[in-house]
Amino acid sequence: LLLQKRLGGGSLWDNYFERLAMFKAAEGHLNIPDDYPDKSLLMWLSRQQDILHLYSAGQPLEILPTQLKKLIAIGVCESKRVGPAVKMSSRTMKRKFPSKKVVLG
């Protein structure tokens, strides 16, 4: 839980989302280049794309409904995929990205 908090009091997820929103505001898109200096943002975006891919396939997964709405609203589902598509079951997603979030699906 401590790892999910940042100094401003928001969650780590919110921190990444804010950084992604700033990138979109500056660049007008979410197609982050591979040589972008913020590699952790690239990795986070790739994970969010995987989550949306599983969600669109009807698989249950763990994500807060508000987070899902934010990802869709900002256009993550329309952005160019970062890295190769990764097929993961919801069980694998839970193991790789554990959380105490609401299970949708």
Secondary structure, DSSP 4 states (H G I P E B T S, - for coil): -GGGB-TTSSBHHHHHHHHHHHHHHHHSS----TT-S-HHHHHHHHHHHHHHHHHHTT--EE--HHHHHHHHHHTGGGSPPSSS-----HHHHHHHS---PPEE-
